[in-house]
Amino acid sequence: MAEKICWCFGYTDEDIVRDVQAHGRSSILEAIMAAKKGGKCDCSHKNPKGK
């Protein structure tokens, strides 16, 4: 079962693996960090684990 990495955008660990396989690296973390910097991340409230 895929583990959700980002609750705001729905990314899972499997998404990251597929991204690396397709492109040689993953840009998902960069996308999450950019969204966070732009104030578009609310994982601290959306994540049921509170992380």
mmCIF file of the N, C-alpha and C atoms, coordinates in Angstrom:
data_MODEL
# 
_entry.id   MODEL 
# 
loop_
_atom_site.group_PDB 
_atom_site.id 
_atom_site.type_symbol 
_atom_site.label_atom_id 
_atom_site.label_alt_id 
_atom_site.label_comp_id 
_atom_site.label_asym_id 
_atom_site.label_entity_id 
_atom_site.label_seq_id 
_atom_site.pdbx_PDB_ins_code 
_atom_site.Cartn_x 
_atom_site.Cartn_y 
_atom_site.Cartn_z 
_atom_site.occupancy 
_atom_site.B_iso_or_equiv 
_atom_site.pdbx_formal_charge 
_atom_site.auth_seq_id 
_atom_site.auth_comp_id 
_atom_site.auth_asym_id 
_atom_site.auth_atom_id 
_atom_site.pdbx_PDB_model_num 
ATOM 1   N N  . MET A 1 1  ? 0.840  -1.183 0.000   1.00 0.00 ? 1  MET A N  1 
ATOM 2   C CA . MET A 1 1  ? 0.000  0.000  0.000   1.00 0.00 ? 1  MET A CA 1 
ATOM 3   C C  . MET A 1 1  ? 0.883  1.243  0.000   1.00 0.00 ? 1  MET A C  1 
ATOM 4   N N  . ALA A 1 2  ? 0.511  2.202  -0.812  1.00 0.00 ? 2  ALA A N  1 
ATOM 5   C CA . ALA A 1 2  ? 1.280  3.440  -0.918  1.00 0.00 ? 2  ALA A CA 1 
ATOM 6   C C  . ALA A 1 2  ? 1.110  4.278  0.349   1.00 0.00 ? 2  ALA A C  1 
ATOM 7   N N  . GLU A 1 3  ? 2.221  4.875  0.765   1.00 0.00 ? 3  GLU A N  1 
ATOM 8   C CA . GLU A 1 3  ? 2.175  5.769  1.921   1.00 0.00 ? 3  GLU A CA 1 
ATOM 9   C C  . GLU A 1 3  ? 2.089  7.198  1.417   1.00 0.00 ? 3  GLU A C  1 
ATOM 10  N N  . LYS A 1 4  ? 1.101  7.923  1.928   1.00 0.00 ? 4  LYS A N  1 
ATOM 11  C CA . LYS A 1 4  ? 0.926  9.310  1.502   1.00 0.00 ? 4  LYS A CA 1 
ATOM 12  C C  . LYS A 1 4  ? 2.062  10.146 2.067   1.00 0.00 ? 4  LYS A C  1 
ATOM 13  N N  . ILE A 1 5  ? 2.700  10.913 1.191   1.00 0.00 ? 5  ILE A N  1 
ATOM 14  C CA . ILE A 1 5  ? 3.813  11.775 1.560   1.00 0.00 ? 5  ILE A CA 1 
ATOM 15  C C  . ILE A 1 5  ? 3.334  13.204 1.753   1.00 0.00 ? 5  ILE A C  1 
ATOM 16  N N  . CYS A 1 6  ? 2.416  13.628 0.905   1.00 0.00 ? 6  CYS A N  1 
ATOM 17  C CA . CYS A 1 6  ? 1.911  15.006 0.954   1.00 0.00 ? 6  CYS A CA 1 
ATOM 18  C C  . CYS A 1 6  ? 0.386  14.979 0.948   1.00 0.00 ? 6  CYS A C  1 
ATOM 19  N N  . TRP A 1 7  ? -0.189 15.440 2.021   1.00 0.00 ? 7  TRP A N  1 
ATOM 20  C CA . TRP A 1 7  ? -1.647 15.425 2.152   1.00 0.00 ? 7  TRP A CA 1 
ATOM 21  C C  . TRP A 1 7  ? -2.309 16.526 1.337   1.00 0.00 ? 7  TRP A C  1 
ATOM 22  N N  . CYS A 1 8  ? -1.620 17.615 1.071   1.00 0.00 ? 8  CYS A N  1 
ATOM 23  C CA . CYS A 1 8  ? -2.217 18.705 0.293   1.00 0.00 ? 8  CYS A CA 1 
ATOM 24  C C  . CYS A 1 8  ? -2.385 18.333 -1.175  1.00 0.00 ? 8  CYS A C  1 
ATOM 25  N N  . PHE A 1 9  ? -1.384 17.684 -1.730  1.00 0.00 ? 9  PHE A N  1 
ATOM 26  C CA . PHE A 1 9  ? -1.379 17.392 -3.155  1.00 0.00 ? 9  PHE A CA 1 
ATOM 27  C C  . PHE A 1 9  ? -1.540 15.910 -3.462  1.00 0.00 ? 9  PHE A C  1 
ATOM 28  N N  . GLY A 1 10 ? -1.627 15.089 -2.435  1.00 0.00 ? 10 GLY A N  1 
ATOM 29  C CA . GLY A 1 10 ? -1.915 13.671 -2.614  1.00 0.00 ? 10 GLY A CA 1 
ATOM 30  C C  . GLY A 1 10 ? -0.759 12.813 -3.095  1.00 0.00 ? 10 GLY A C  1 
ATOM 31  N N  . TYR A 1 11 ? 0.474  13.305 -3.014  1.00 0.00 ? 11 TYR A N  1 
ATOM 32  C CA . TYR A 1 11 ? 1.623  12.512 -3.450  1.00 0.00 ? 11 TYR A CA 1 
ATOM 33  C C  . TYR A 1 11 ? 1.877  11.348 -2.498  1.00 0.00 ? 11 TYR A C  1 
ATOM 34  N N  . THR A 1 12 ? 2.249  10.223 -3.094  1.00 0.00 ? 12 THR A N  1 
ATOM 35  C CA . THR A 1 12 ? 2.604  9.041  -2.310  1.00 0.00 ? 12 THR A CA 1 
ATOM 36  C C  . THR A 1 12 ? 4.055  8.654  -2.590  1.00 0.00 ? 12 THR A C  1 
ATOM 37  N N  . ASP A 1 13 ? 4.546  7.719  -1.777  1.00 0.00 ? 13 ASP A N  1 
ATOM 38  C CA . ASP A 1 13 ? 5.904  7.230  -2.009  1.00 0.00 ? 13 ASP A CA 1 
ATOM 39  C C  . ASP A 1 13 ? 6.003  6.568  -3.380  1.00 0.00 ? 13 ASP A C  1 
ATOM 40  N N  . GLU A 1 14 ? 4.933  5.936  -3.835  1.00 0.00 ? 14 GLU A N  1 
ATOM 41  C CA . GLU A 1 14 ? 4.922  5.309  -5.155  1.00 0.00 ? 14 GLU A CA 1 
ATOM 42  C C  . GLU A 1 14 ? 5.005  6.356  -6.270  1.00 0.00 ? 14 GLU A C  1 
ATOM 43  N N  . ASP A 1 15 ? 4.392  7.520  -6.065  1.00 0.00 ? 15 ASP A N  1 
ATOM 44  C CA . ASP A 1 15 ? 4.493  8.602  -7.049  1.00 0.00 ? 15 ASP A CA 1 
ATOM 45  C C  . ASP A 1 15 ? 5.945  9.029  -7.225  1.00 0.00 ? 15 ASP A C  1 
ATOM 46  N N  . ILE A 1 16 ? 6.667  9.112  -6.123  1.00 0.00 ? 16 ILE A N  1 
ATOM 47  C CA . ILE A 1 16 ? 8.068  9.524  -6.174  1.00 0.00 ? 16 ILE A CA 1 
ATOM 48  C C  . ILE A 1 16 ? 8.901  8.484  -6.917  1.00 0.00 ? 16 ILE A C  1 
ATOM 49  N N  . VAL A 1 17 ? 8.662  7.221  -6.643  1.00 0.00 ? 17 VAL A N  1 
ATOM 50  C CA . VAL A 1 17 ? 9.396  6.149  -7.327  1.00 0.00 ? 17 VAL A CA 1 
ATOM 51  C C  . VAL A 1 17 ? 9.117  6.201  -8.831  1.00 0.00 ? 17 VAL A C  1 
ATOM 52  N N  . ARG A 1 18 ? 7.852  6.362  -9.213  1.00 0.00 ? 18 ARG A N  1 
ATOM 53  C CA . ARG A 1 18 ? 7.506  6.435  -10.648 1.00 0.00 ? 18 ARG A CA 1 
ATOM 54  C C  . ARG A 1 18 ? 8.148  7.655  -11.309 1.00 0.00 ? 18 ARG A C  1 
ATOM 55  N N  . ASP A 1 19 ? 8.184  8.772  -10.596 1.00 0.00 ? 19 ASP A N  1 
ATOM 56  C CA . ASP A 1 19 ? 8.784  9.992  -11.129 1.00 0.00 ? 19 ASP A CA 1 
ATOM 57  C C  . ASP A 1 19 ? 10.280 9.788  -11.384 1.00 0.00 ? 19 ASP A C  1 
ATOM 58  N N  . VAL A 1 20 ? 10.953 9.141  -10.453 1.00 0.00 ? 20 VAL A N  1 
ATOM 59  C CA . VAL A 1 20 ? 12.389 8.853  -10.616 1.00 0.00 ? 20 VAL A CA 1 
ATOM 60  C C  . VAL A 1 20 ? 12.604 7.890  -11.786 1.00 0.00 ? 20 VAL A C  1 
ATOM 61  N N  . GLN A 1 21 ? 11.779 6.871  -11.875 1.00 0.00 ? 21 GLN A N  1 
ATOM 62  C CA . GLN A 1 21 ? 11.921 5.907  -12.964 1.00 0.00 ? 21 GLN A CA 1 
ATOM 63  C C  . GLN A 1 21 ? 11.699 6.571  -14.326 1.00 0.00 ? 21 GLN A C  1 
ATOM 64  N N  . ALA A 1 22 ? 10.766 7.493  -14.396 1.00 0.00 ? 22 ALA A N  1 
ATOM 65  C CA . ALA A 1 22 ? 10.440 8.143  -15.665 1.00 0.00 ? 22 ALA A CA 1 
ATOM 66  C C  . ALA A 1 22 ? 11.427 9.238  -16.059 1.00 0.00 ? 22 ALA A C  1 
ATOM 67  N N  . HIS A 1 23 ? 11.990 9.933  -15.050 1.00 0.00 ? 23 HIS A N  1 
ATOM 68  C CA . HIS A 1 23 ? 12.796 11.111 -15.350 1.00 0.00 ? 23 HIS A CA 1 
ATOM 69  C C  . HIS A 1 23 ? 14.225 11.068 -14.811 1.00 0.00 ? 23 HIS A C  1 
ATOM 70  N N  . GLY A 1 24 ? 14.565 9.994  -14.108 1.00 0.00 ? 24 GLY A N  1 
ATOM 71  C CA . GLY A 1 24 ? 15.920 9.895  -13.564 1.00 0.00 ? 24 GLY A CA 1 
ATOM 72  C C  . GLY A 1 24 ? 16.087 10.611 -12.241 1.00 0.00 ? 24 GLY A C  1 
ATOM 73  N N  . ARG A 1 25 ? 15.087 11.361 -11.850 1.00 0.00 ? 25 ARG A N  1 
ATOM 74  C CA . ARG A 1 25 ? 15.070 12.065 -10.563 1.00 0.00 ? 25 ARG A CA 1 
ATOM 75  C C  . ARG A 1 25 ? 13.622 12.468 -10.297 1.00 0.00 ? 25 ARG A C  1 
ATOM 76  N N  . SER A 1 26 ? 13.338 12.869 -9.087  1.00 0.00 ? 26 SER A N  1 
ATOM 77  C CA . SER A 1 26 ? 11.988 13.306 -8.764  1.00 0.00 ? 26 SER A CA 1 
ATOM 78  C C  . SER A 1 26 ? 11.956 14.808 -8.522  1.00 0.00 ? 26 SER A C  1 
ATOM 79  N N  . SER A 1 27 ? 11.009 15.444 -9.142  1.00 0.00 ? 27 SER A N  1 
ATOM 80  C CA . SER A 1 27 ? 10.810 16.872 -8.919  1.00 0.00 ? 27 SER A CA 1 
ATOM 81  C C  . SER A 1 27 ? 9.658  17.123 -7.951  1.00 0.00 ? 27 SER A C  1 
ATOM 82  N N  . ILE A 1 28 ? 9.100  16.056 -7.415  1.00 0.00 ? 28 ILE A N  1 
ATOM 83  C CA . ILE A 1 28 ? 7.952  16.185 -6.512  1.00 0.00 ? 28 ILE A CA 1 
ATOM 84  C C  . ILE A 1 28 ? 8.314  16.973 -5.261  1.00 0.00 ? 28 ILE A C  1 
ATOM 85  N N  . LEU A 1 29 ? 9.444  16.684 -4.647  1.00 0.00 ? 29 LEU A N  1 
ATOM 86  C CA . LEU A 1 29 ? 9.837  17.425 -3.438  1.00 0.00 ? 29 LEU A CA 1 
ATOM 87  C C  . LEU A 1 29 ? 9.998  18.905 -3.759  1.00 0.00 ? 29 LEU A C  1 
ATOM 88  N N  . GLU A 1 30 ? 10.602 19.207 -4.904  1.00 0.00 ? 30 GLU A N  1 
ATOM 89  C CA . GLU A 1 30 ? 10.760 20.601 -5.311  1.00 0.00 ? 30 GLU A CA 1 
ATOM 90  C C  . GLU A 1 30 ? 9.399  21.279 -5.467  1.00 0.00 ? 30 GLU A C  1 
ATOM 91  N N  . ALA A 1 31 ? 8.443  20.567 -6.066  1.00 0.00 ? 31 ALA A N  1 
ATOM 92  C CA . ALA A 1 31 ? 7.103  21.119 -6.254  1.00 0.00 ? 31 ALA A CA 1 
ATOM 93  C C  . ALA A 1 31 ? 6.421  21.372 -4.911  1.00 0.00 ? 31 ALA A C  1 
ATOM 94  N N  . ILE A 1 32 ? 6.580  20.437 -3.982  1.00 0.00 ? 32 ILE A N  1 
ATOM 95  C CA . ILE A 1 32 ? 5.992  20.597 -2.645  1.00 0.00 ? 32 ILE A CA 1 
ATOM 96  C C  . ILE A 1 32 ? 6.628  21.790 -1.937  1.00 0.00 ? 32 ILE A C  1 
ATOM 97  N N  . MET A 1 33 ? 7.947  21.890 -2.003  1.00 0.00 ? 33 MET A N  1 
ATOM 98  C CA . MET A 1 33 ? 8.643  22.994 -1.333  1.00 0.00 ? 33 MET A CA 1 
ATOM 99  C C  . MET A 1 33 ? 8.246  24.348 -1.924  1.00 0.00 ? 33 MET A C  1 
ATOM 100 N N  . ALA A 1 34 ? 8.095  24.412 -3.239  1.00 0.00 ? 34 ALA A N  1 
ATOM 101 C CA . ALA A 1 34 ? 7.686  25.659 -3.889  1.00 0.00 ? 34 ALA A CA 1 
ATOM 102 C C  . ALA A 1 34 ? 6.267  26.041 -3.469  1.00 0.00 ? 34 ALA A C  1 
ATOM 103 N N  . ALA A 1 35 ? 5.377  25.054 -3.408  1.00 0.00 ? 35 ALA A N  1 
ATOM 104 C CA . ALA A 1 35 ? 4.007  25.319 -2.985  1.00 0.00 ? 35 ALA A CA 1 
ATOM 105 C C  . ALA A 1 35 ? 3.968  25.791 -1.534  1.00 0.00 ? 35 ALA A C  1 
ATOM 106 N N  . LYS A 1 36 ? 4.791  25.148 -0.706  1.00 0.00 ? 36 LYS A N  1 
ATOM 107 C CA . LYS A 1 36 ? 4.870  25.538 0.700   1.00 0.00 ? 36 LYS A CA 1 
ATOM 108 C C  . LYS A 1 36 ? 5.358  26.975 0.840   1.00 0.00 ? 36 LYS A C  1 
ATOM 109 N N  . LYS A 1 37 ? 6.371  27.305 0.085   1.00 0.00 ? 37 LYS A N  1 
ATOM 110 C CA . LYS A 1 37 ? 6.929  28.657 0.119   1.00 0.00 ? 37 LYS A CA 1 
ATOM 111 C C  . LYS A 1 37 ? 5.890  29.677 -0.349  1.00 0.00 ? 37 LYS A C  1 
ATOM 112 N N  . GLY A 1 38 ? 5.040  29.279 -1.278  1.00 0.00 ? 38 GLY A N  1 
ATOM 113 C CA . GLY A 1 38 ? 3.993  30.151 -1.794  1.00 0.00 ? 38 GLY A CA 1 
ATOM 114 C C  . GLY A 1 38 ? 2.731  30.156 -0.949  1.00 0.00 ? 38 GLY A C  1 
ATOM 115 N N  . GLY A 1 39 ? 2.777  29.480 0.207   1.00 0.00 ? 39 GLY A N  1 
ATOM 116 C CA . GLY A 1 39 ? 1.628  29.468 1.111   1.00 0.00 ? 39 GLY A CA 1 
ATOM 117 C C  . GLY A 1 39 ? 0.490  28.567 0.675   1.00 0.00 ? 39 GLY A C  1 
ATOM 118 N N  . LYS A 1 40 ? 0.785  27.607 -0.210  1.00 0.00 ? 40 LYS A N  1 
ATOM 119 C CA . LYS A 1 40 ? -0.261 26.722 -0.737  1.00 0.00 ? 40 LYS A CA 1 
ATOM 120 C C  . LYS A 1 40 ? -0.242 25.338 -0.102  1.00 0.00 ? 40 LYS A C  1 
ATOM 121 N N  . CYS A 1 41 ? 0.378  25.220 1.036   1.00 0.00 ? 41 CYS A N  1 
ATOM 122 C CA . CYS A 1 41 ? 0.468  23.927 1.719   1.00 0.00 ? 41 CYS A CA 1 
ATOM 123 C C  . CYS A 1 41 ? -0.239 24.022 3.062   1.00 0.00 ? 41 CYS A C  1 
ATOM 124 N N  . ASP A 1 42 ? -1.044 23.012 3.360   1.00 0.00 ? 42 ASP A N  1 
ATOM 125 C CA . ASP A 1 42 ? -1.752 22.972 4.636   1.00 0.00 ? 42 ASP A CA 1 
ATOM 126 C C  . ASP A 1 42 ? -1.706 21.563 5.218   1.00 0.00 ? 42 ASP A C  1 
ATOM 127 N N  . CYS A 1 43 ? -0.596 20.862 4.949   1.00 0.00 ? 43 CYS A N  1 
ATOM 128 C CA . CYS A 1 43 ? -0.452 19.487 5.421   1.00 0.00 ? 43 CYS A CA 1 
ATOM 129 C C  . CYS A 1 43 ? -0.560 19.377 6.944   1.00 0.00 ? 43 CYS A C  1 
ATOM 130 N N  . SER A 1 44 ? -0.102 20.381 7.662   1.00 0.00 ? 44 SER A N  1 
ATOM 131 C CA . SER A 1 44 ? -0.142 20.302 9.123   1.00 0.00 ? 44 SER A CA 1 
ATOM 132 C C  . SER A 1 44 ? -1.574 20.191 9.625   1.00 0.00 ? 44 SER A C  1 
ATOM 133 N N  . HIS A 1 45 ? -2.541 20.659 8.845   1.00 0.00 ? 45 HIS A N  1 
ATOM 134 C CA . HIS A 1 45 ? -3.938 20.536 9.236   1.00 0.00 ? 45 HIS A CA 1 
ATOM 135 C C  . HIS A 1 45 ? -4.630 19.375 8.543   1.00 0.00 ? 45 HIS A C  1 
ATOM 136 N N  . LYS A 1 46 ? -4.199 19.030 7.338   1.00 0.00 ? 46 LYS A N  1 
ATOM 137 C CA . LYS A 1 46 ? -4.846 17.970 6.573   1.00 0.00 ? 46 LYS A CA 1 
ATOM 138 C C  . LYS A 1 46 ? -4.358 16.580 6.938   1.00 0.00 ? 46 LYS A C  1 
ATOM 139 N N  . ASN A 1 47 ? -3.132 16.468 7.439   1.00 0.00 ? 47 ASN A N  1 
ATOM 140 C CA . ASN A 1 47 ? -2.552 15.169 7.794   1.00 0.00 ? 47 ASN A CA 1 
ATOM 141 C C  . ASN A 1 47 ? -3.188 14.685 9.092   1.00 0.00 ? 47 ASN A C  1 
ATOM 142 N N  . PRO A 1 48 ? -3.832 13.516 9.056   1.00 0.00 ? 48 PRO A N  1 
ATOM 143 C CA . PRO A 1 48 ? -4.476 13.012 10.267  1.00 0.00 ? 48 PRO A CA 1 
ATOM 144 C C  . PRO A 1 48 ? -3.487 12.657 11.380  1.00 0.00 ? 48 PRO A C  1 
ATOM 145 N N  . LYS A 1 49 ? -2.204 12.508 11.037  1.00 0.00 ? 49 LYS A N  1 
ATOM 146 C CA . LYS A 1 49 ? -1.190 12.222 12.054  1.00 0.00 ? 49 LYS A CA 1 
ATOM 147 C C  . LYS A 1 49 ? -0.672 13.502 12.698  1.00 0.00 ? 49 LYS A C  1 
ATOM 148 N N  . GLY A 1 50 ? -1.062 14.654 12.150  1.00 0.00 ? 50 GLY A N  1 
ATOM 149 C CA . GLY A 1 50 ? -0.646 15.927 12.699  1.00 0.00 ? 50 GLY A CA 1 
ATOM 150 C C  . GLY A 1 50 ? 0.787  16.301 12.411  1.00 0.00 ? 50 GLY A C  1 
ATOM 151 N N  . LYS A 1 51 ? 1.359  15.726 11.342  1.00 0.00 ? 51 LYS A N  1 
ATOM 152 C CA . LYS A 1 51 ? 2.756  16.006 11.001  1.00 0.00 ? 51 LYS A CA 1 
ATOM 153 C C  . LYS A 1 51 ? 2.825  16.972 9.863   1.00 0.00 ? 51 LYS A C  1 
# 
